[in-house]
Amino acid sequence: MPYYSFDLVIDEEYENQGGLILENIEVASDRADQLATEYIRT
């Protein structure tokens, strides 16, 4: 399974969200959306 790394960039602010081993790009895309939503809520 592939390893995906997630970096969140808002304007010039950079936040490393870590990485995960996921099944495919569709699952990785969904997880990226979740991470961004969680970040915005906090």
C-alpha positions as CSV (number, residue, x, y, z in Angstrom):
1,M,0.0,0.0,0.0
2,P,1.2,3.5,-0.8
3,Y,2.3,6.0,1.9
4,Y,0.8,9.5,1.6
5,S,2.2,12.6,3.3
6,F,-0.2,15.5,4.2
7,D,0.9,19.1,4.3
8,L,-1.6,21.9,4.9
9,V,-0.8,25.3,3.5
10,I,-3.1,28.3,4.2
11,D,-1.7,31.6,2.8
12,E,1.9,31.4,4.0
13,E,1.3,29.3,7.0
14,Y,2.6,25.7,6.7
15,E,1.4,22.8,8.9
16,N,2.7,19.2,8.5
17,Q,-0.3,16.9,9.1
18,G,1.8,13.7,9.1
19,G,1.5,10.7,6.8
20,L,-0.5,7.5,6.5
21,I,-0.5,4.3,4.6
22,L,-3.7,4.2,2.6
23,E,-5.3,1.9,0.0
24,N,-5.4,4.4,-2.9
25,I,-5.5,8.0,-4.1
26,E,-9.3,8.3,-3.5
27,V,-9.0,7.3,0.1
28,A,-6.0,9.7,0.5
29,S,-8.1,12.5,-1.0
30,D,-10.9,11.9,1.4
31,R,-8.4,11.9,4.3
32,A,-6.9,15.1,3.1
33,D,-10.3,16.7,3.1
34,Q,-10.9,15.5,6.7
35,L,-7.6,16.8,7.9
36,A,-8.3,20.2,6.4
37,T,-11.8,20.4,7.9
38,E,-10.5,19.4,11.3
39,Y,-7.7,22.0,11.1
40,I,-10.2,24.8,10.2
41,R,-12.5,23.9,13.1
42,T,-9.8,24.3,15.7
